[in-house]
Amino acid sequence: MAKNRVFFPQQALDTWLEQGRIQLVDDEMTLKPDGQRYRLSSAVRVLEEVADGSDPHDLVGKVKSIEQLRDLGGEHCADSVILGDNAYSVLEGFLGEPIEETESSVTGTSLASAARHAAGDKRASSDDANPLMRFLLEKP
């Protein structure tokens, strides 16, 4: 089963980069200090249809890659997308696809989690289960 992809707004990535909470190398983002990695591709989150309020393409509220928009015949420019007679307001960002860890690193993480749990560290199971959630809730 495929892992869930995550939409990262451009503004959030800029802030996290300034704060040193992420590392970007080419199209790969790494969360610090957990090391969770994501392959990034340009995308937008469609906020609303601004021409006449209709949404015949059923895009409002969805995240689409730039490639998907082109395939639909849409044109993306800054914070808007034109598709046929419709104009959409969008939030620019990136679609992050989790990069699978090797089996040995997963085993190591599981062993580390088990060791922390055995030592009485209560955050072992919840923190190891979702590093992205912990990253998003952390205050710099």
Disulfide bonds with the S-S distance in Angstrom:
none
